[in-house]
Amino acid sequence: MENNTVKITGKIMETPEYLLTSPDRRKIYKSTIEVMRTSGNMDVIPIQVPEQIVQEIRDNVGGRITIFG
């Protein structure tokens, strides 16, 4: 079986806000990134951020981020 992977690069649009606590007690935050398509159109994509990196995202609102998954 093959696994799909994704790489998205865009601008962090908002400060992460608390979303929920997972069953294993990890806090999850939500934010959005703005991504430009190859066509030139912009998409705003919701993201979920684990507590371990939320401060890094907060410190870089307006900056660029690359997400792998």
Backbone hydrogen bonds, N-H to C=O, Kabsch-Sander energy under -0.5 kcal/mol:
donor,donor_aa,acceptor,acceptor_aa,energy
8,I,67,I,-2.4
10,G,65,I,-2.3
11,K,34,E,-2.3
12,I,63,G,-2.7
13,M,32,T,-2.7
14,E,32,T,-0.8
17,E,30,K,-2.2
19,L,28,I,-2.8
20,L,28,I,-1.6
22,S,26,R,-3.3
25,R,22,S,-2.4
28,I,20,L,-3.2
29,Y,49,V,-3.0
30,K,17,E,-2.9
31,S,47,I,-2.0
33,I,45,I,-2.3
34,E,11,K,-2.6
35,V,33,I,-0.6
35,V,43,D,-3.2
37,R,35,V,-0.5
37,R,41,N,-3.4
40,G,37,R,-1.7
43,D,35,V,-2.9
45,I,33,I,-3.1
45,I,43,D,-0.6
47,I,31,S,-2.7
49,V,29,Y,-3.2
51,E,27,K,-1.8
53,I,50,P,-1.7
54,V,50,P,-0.6
54,V,51,E,-0.7
55,Q,51,E,-0.5
57,I,53,I,-1.7
58,R,54,V,-2.6
59,D,55,Q,-2.3
60,N,56,E,-0.5
60,N,57,I,-1.1
61,V,58,R,-1.0
62,G,12,I,-2.2
63,G,60,N,-2.8
65,I,10,G,-2.7
67,I,8,I,-3.0
69,G,6,V,-2.0
